[in-house]
């Protein structure tokens, strides 16, 4: 059973959240809790979600990413999503969420 692990490191006014594994219905809470904590930290700071080791995302995972962007915006916190692998990037693009999540769209599939 593949799972999800999350590692949070803070440096100055920025937190880096490294996501490893599969983001789906069963694992969404594992990411939600630490990111929400970072978004509500005082003083407010920027948060970067590093998805370099995210291997899979389903609709529940996409919904969580959209929700985290909404929460960050409401809190006045910059939330960046970086290093999206081709598989998850393609799912994000197919769902029409590349712009919403601030990630480049996947290149056209040949």
C-alpha positions as CSV (number, residue, x, y, z in Angstrom):
1,X,0.0,0.0,0.0
2,X,1.5,3.3,-1.1
3,X,1.0,6.2,1.3
4,X,1.9,9.8,1.7
5,X,4.5,11.4,3.8
6,X,5.0,15.1,4.5
7,X,8.1,16.9,5.8
8,X,7.9,20.5,6.8
9,X,11.0,22.7,7.2
10,X,11.0,26.4,7.9
11,X,13.6,28.9,6.9
12,X,13.0,32.5,7.8
13,X,9.7,33.7,6.5
14,X,9.1,30.6,4.2
15,X,8.1,27.0,5.0
16,X,8.9,24.2,2.6
17,X,6.4,21.3,2.6
18,X,7.9,18.2,0.8
19,X,5.3,15.8,-0.3
20,X,6.2,12.1,-1.0
21,X,4.0,9.4,-2.3
22,X,0.3,9.4,-3.4
23,X,-2.2,12.1,-2.7
24,X,-5.7,10.6,-2.7
25,X,-8.8,10.3,-0.5
26,X,-7.1,8.1,2.0
27,X,-4.0,10.4,2.4
28,X,-5.4,13.9,2.0
29,X,-5.6,14.6,5.7
30,X,-1.9,13.8,6.1
31,X,-1.1,16.8,3.9
32,X,-4.0,19.0,5.1
33,X,-3.0,19.2,8.7
34,X,0.6,20.5,8.4
35,X,-0.2,22.9,5.6
36,X,-3.1,24.4,7.4
37,X,-0.8,24.8,10.5
38,X,1.7,26.6,8.3
39,X,-0.9,28.8,6.7
40,X,-2.1,29.9,10.2
41,X,1.3,30.4,11.7
42,X,2.2,33.8,13.1
43,X,3.6,35.8,11.7
44,X,2.2,34.8,8.3
45,X,4.8,33.5,5.9
46,X,5.0,32.0,2.5
47,X,4.5,28.3,2.0
48,X,6.0,26.2,-0.8
49,X,4.6,22.7,-1.6
50,X,7.4,20.7,-3.3
51,X,5.7,17.9,-5.3
52,X,9.0,16.5,-6.8
53,X,8.2,13.1,-5.1
54,X,4.4,13.1,-5.5
55,X,3.8,10.1,-7.8
56,X,0.0,10.2,-8.0
57,X,-2.9,12.5,-7.3
58,X,-6.7,11.8,-7.7
59,X,-9.7,14.1,-7.6
60,X,-9.6,14.3,-3.8
61,X,-6.0,15.4,-3.9
62,X,-6.8,18.0,-6.5
63,X,-9.7,19.3,-4.4
64,X,-7.4,19.6,-1.4
65,X,-4.8,21.5,-3.4
66,X,-7.5,23.9,-4.6
67,X,-8.8,24.3,-1.0
68,X,-5.3,25.0,0.3
69,X,-4.8,27.7,-2.3
70,X,-8.1,29.2,-1.3
71,X,-7.2,29.1,2.4
72,X,-3.8,30.7,1.7
73,X,-5.3,33.5,-0.3
74,X,-7.8,34.2,2.4
75,X,-5.0,34.3,5.0
76,X,-2.9,36.6,2.8
77,X,-0.2,33.9,2.6
78,X,1.6,33.1,-0.6
79,X,1.3,29.3,-1.5
80,X,3.5,28.1,-4.3
81,X,3.3,24.6,-5.8
82,X,6.6,23.6,-7.4
83,X,8.4,20.6,-9.0
84,X,5.3,18.9,-10.2
85,X,6.1,15.6,-11.9
86,X,4.7,14.7,-15.4
87,X,2.0,12.3,-14.1
88,X,0.4,14.7,-11.5
89,X,1.0,17.6,-13.9
90,X,-1.0,15.9,-16.6
91,X,-3.9,15.2,-14.1
92,X,-3.9,18.8,-13.0
93,X,-4.0,20.0,-16.7
94,X,-6.7,17.6,-17.7
95,X,-8.8,18.8,-14.7
96,X,-8.3,22.4,-16.0
97,X,-6.6,23.4,-12.7
98,X,-3.1,24.4,-13.9
99,X,-3.8,28.1,-13.8
100,X,-5.8,27.9,-10.5
101,X,-2.9,26.0,-8.8
102,X,-0.2,28.1,-10.4
103,X,1.6,25.3,-12.2
104,X,2.5,25.1,-15.8
105,X,0.1,23.1,-17.9
106,X,1.3,19.7,-19.1
107,X,2.7,19.5,-22.6
108,X,0.4,18.1,-25.2
109,X,0.4,14.3,-25.2
110,X,1.6,12.8,-28.5
